[in-house]
């Protein structure tokens, strides 16, 4: 608990994967940092993460091009890919034990998205100098065992245990002087160019800058129109025999709505998730879990019939998303020296890494035009 009022360069609200990436980076740059969390760090939205560190966003490059034009869309994809590379280097540099494994991704045909649409998507990626190859039905079935019309195979993504990664980063940040405090931030005030953070106790935190890394729980003044809260569901199978898993243990995601993903774990389980619903009420969400488990088991049986569909774990959780599939990163409109770091979507950890670098630059006074691509007050076009 906060035993006294304190002063710091940066107060980070939220100790999950986003807050831990921010704390490690800012403290390494020499800032004094305080991380505030009202529960055990990482036990919010981080533990419900897909654990997929991929550079492809929830919106395809084709969709983003339709929304914002090719150059802006390609820039988003290139920066996302660079963020995964940065995460990879960060884990290696610190020797972090978090079940980190490089993985390719398989973006597989589903619904109205077939070989033609995937071929057009890949052409745009190649134009943006992004890697990938189109697998026809024959090559996809032969090389990976999936019975789908086509897929895009892309290198450069990864998987990791988000809790172990987050906790390790907090330990590293602690070694750099970061303080981790059990407290609930309840209000923020501008005090002469600094931010006074009121907590649920009688004590306050006087910060030069505040970073909101609170997952889907957003303070009332940080609620852009493009943001919604939804719920997602996932299951994990019992351990599979290694020969029951697909080659390269690629991260699999469907070109479908709602989002569906599938990956393996270090102990040979299959995790499949999605079945998203636009609901935020935890009681309503939890009541849907049993039905969603059945639906996910059925999808697993269709997409990978070789697997044992016996379930070891099932869970659900809330998450934030935006209408264009991109994160919310940058200054909070109307609030001085307060920044938001909300890395939403199936590749939220990738965006969280990007947020840590962007906000560190903003705190140092740096401005770049491309920061506006993720701004909270950007003009967001809805996808049809």
N, C-alpha and C positions, 0 to 999 in steps of 0.2 A: 504493500500500500504506500501511497505518497505520504511521507511523514513530515514533509516541510515543503514550502514553496521553493521552486528552483528556477534557474535561468539557463537557457541552452541556445545554441545556434539553430538547431532544427528539432522540432517535435514531430514524430511520426505517429499517426493515430492508426493503430492496427499492426499486429505482430505476425501476420500470416506471411505467405510467400512474397507478396508485393512489399510489405513493410520490411521484411528481412533483406530483400535485395536492395531496397533503398538504404537501410541502415549500414549494410556492409560497404556499399559504394561511398556514401557520404562520409562515413567515419574514416574510411581509407584516404579520402581527400583532405582530411584534417578538420572536419567540422565536429563540434561537440553535438552529440545526438542523444535524444531520449525517445524510446519506443513505449507507447502507452497502449495497453490492451486490457479490456474488462474481463477477459477470460484467458484460459491458457493459450498462448500463442499457437496458431496453426490449427486450432480446433473449430474454426469457423468454416468459411468457404474453401479454404486450402485443402482440407481433408476430403472434400467432395470433388476435387479436381479430377480431370480426365487423366492426369499424369503424362499427357502427351505434349512434348515440346516441338511443335511443328511450325513451319513458316508459312504454310498455306492458311489463309484466313477463312472464317466462316462464309464470307462472300467470295465467290470465285473471282479470278482476275477479269473474266468476261463481265460479270455483274458490276464490279467496281468501275470498269471502263465505261459501261453504260451510264453509271451514276456520275462519274467525275472526270471522264476522259482518260485516254491511255496513259499519258505521262504521269499524272497524279496517282493512278492506280498502280502502275508499274513501280513507282517510287515506294509506295506502301509495301508491296511485296518484297522488293529488294531490301528494305530496312528490316522487315520481319525475318528474312533469311539471315541477314547479318546479326540479328539479335540471337538467333539460335546458335550461330557460330560463337558469339560472345559468351553465351551461357556455357557452351562446351569448354571454352578456354578457362572460364571462371572455376568450373568444377575441377578441371585438371590442375590448375594453378594451386588450388588449396588442398588438393587430394581429398575432396569431399566424398564420403561413402554414402551414396544415396541411390544405389541400384541404377546408376546412369548407364545407358546404352545407346549408342548411335543407332538409328533405325531409318529405313526408307519409309515412304508413305505410299499407299495404294488408294487412289481416289477412284472409286468404282462406279460404273453406270448404275442408275436406278431411276425408275419413273420415266419422266420425259427426257432425261439426259442419257443419251446413248453414245455410240461411237462418233457420230458426226459432231455432236456438241463437245465431246471431250477433245476431238481433234482440233476444233476451233479454239478451245481453251488453251491447248498446248501450243498452238501457233502463236497466240498472244504471249505466252510465257517465254517462248524462244525469242520473240521480238524484244522482250524485256531482258534478254540474256540470262534467263533462269533455266535450270536444268530440268530434264524430265524426258520420258519416252512413252509413247502410246503402245499399249498392249492390246492386240485384237482379242477376240473371243478365244481363238485357238491358242495364242501364246499365253494369255492369262490363265486358261485352264491347264495348259501344259506345265507352265513354270511355277504357278502359285496354287492351282487347284480350285480357283473360284469360278463358279458357273454364272458369269455375267458377260454382257455384250462387249465390254471393253473396260479399260482402266488406264489411268496415268500413273506411272511409277516414277517417283521423285526421290533423289537422295537428299541428305542434309538435315533430317529431323532427328529426334531422339525421344527417349522416355526416361523418367526418373521418379523416385518416391518423393512427392512434394513435401511431405512432413519432414523427412530426414534432411532434405535439401534446405528447407526453411530453418529448422532448428540448428543446423550446422552453420548457416549464414549468421544467425543471431549470436552463436558462440564466437564466431570470428569478429563480428561487430563489437561484442563485449570486450574482446581482447584489444580492440581499438579505442576503448573507453565508453562505448555506448551503454547507457543505463536502460534497463527494461523494467517498467513499472506497472504493477497491477492497479489500474485506475480506469475510471469511466469519464471520458471527455464529454461534457454536457453543453458547453457553449464556448464561443470564440469572440474576442473583442479586439478591435484595432486600438493599440495604445502607443501613440507617437511613433508609428512606423514599425512597431513590433506587434506580435499577436499574444494576447493574454488568453490562455486556455483554462477555462474553469473546469474543475473536476467535481465528482460527486462528494468529495471531502471538502474541508474548509480551505485546502491548499490549492494553489494555482501554479501553472507553468508559464513562464515568460520566455517566449521563443521568437527568434528572428524570423523564422519561417515555419510553417506548418504544412505537412504532407498528409493528406487523407488517403489512407490505404485500407479502407474498411470493407472491402469486398462489396457485397450487394447492399449492405446497410449504409445508406447515404444520408448525411445531414440534410435537413430540409432545404437549405439554400444551394444544394448541389444536385438539382434534379432536372437535367435537360429534357426537353420534350422527346428526344430520340431514345430515351432510356426507359426500359421496362424491366420488371422482375418476373422471372419465370421459374419453373421447377423442372429438375431433371432426375432421371432414374437410372440405376445401374445394377448389374448383377456380376458376381464372380463365380466361376465354376469351381468344382473340386480340381485337384491337380490332374493334368492330362499326361498321357505318355508323350514324350518328346516327338515321336513320329506322328502324333495326332495334330500337331501344330503346323501352320503353313510356313513355307520357306522364308528365311530372313526375319521372321517375326515382325513383318512390316506393320506399321500403324495403318489400320484400315478405316476409311470413312466413306460413307455413301454420299452420292450427289442427290440427296433426298431432303425433303422437308416433312416432318421434323428431322433434325440432325441425328445421325446414328454413327457410332464409332465402335471399334473393336481393337483390342490389343492383347498381348500376352503379359505375364508377370515373370519375375525372376524364378519363381517356384512352379512354373509351367501351368498356371491357371489362365483362363480366358476371361477378360473383362469386356462386357458389351454394355453400352449405355446410350441413352437418348430418350426417346418417347416424351419429349419436352411438352410441357403444358404452361400456358400463360396464367399461372396462379401463384400467389405468394403466401396464402394462408397455410401455415404448417400443418394444421389439423386436416384440412382438405387434402393436402399433398400426401400426408402419411396414410390417409384412408385409401388412397389410390395405389399404394405400393404393391399390394398383393396382385391386383390386376395387371399392373405394369410388369411385374416379374414374369407372369405368364406370357405376356406379349413379347418380352425380350427373349425368353426361352424359345418361343416360336421363331423369332427372327434369327436367333443363333442356329437353330436346326436347319433353317433354309439356307443361310449364307455359308455355314460350315458344318455339314451333316456328320463329319467324322468325329466331332467332339462329343464327349460325354456332357449332357446338359444338366447333370446334377449340380445344384446350386449350393455353394458354401456360404455366400454372403449376399445380401441385397441392401441397397440403401437409396436414399433420395436426398435432395437438398435444393435450396434456392440459389439462384445465380442471376447476375445482371446481364443484360444484353442491349444492343443498340440496333436501330433499324438498318444501319449500313454494315453491321458486323465488325466495326472498328472500335478501338478502345476510347476512353475519355481520359486524356492526359493534358495537364497544363493548369494555368491559373484559373481559380474559381471566379467567374464574373461577379463583380461587385464586392469582392472580399480581398483586401490587401494582404499580400504575402502568404496566401493560402493556396495550395496546389492540390489537384486531384490526381490520383494514380489508380485508375480503374481499368485493369487489363482483362476485358471480358472475352467471352467466347471459348471455343474449343482449344484455342492456343493462347489462353489467358496468361500463362506463365511466360511465354515469349514476349507478350506485350508488357508484362510487369518488368522484365529486364529492360526493355526499351524505355519504359517510364522512368526507371531509376537513372538512366543516362540523360534523358531529356530534362528531367526536373533538376538534376544536379547542374546541368548547363544553365538552366533558367535562373537558378539561385545565384549563380556566378555572374549573371547579367547578360548571358549570351542569348541572342535572338537569331533564329533561322526561319526562313519562310515556310519550310516544310513542317514546322511545329504546328502550323494551323490545320494540317490534315487531321489532327487528333484533338483539336481544341474542343472544349465543352460547349462553346457557343458557335461552333461551325454550323453552316447551313447543311443540314442532312436531307438528302433526297430519299424518299421511301422506295423500296424495291417493289415492283409489281409482282 
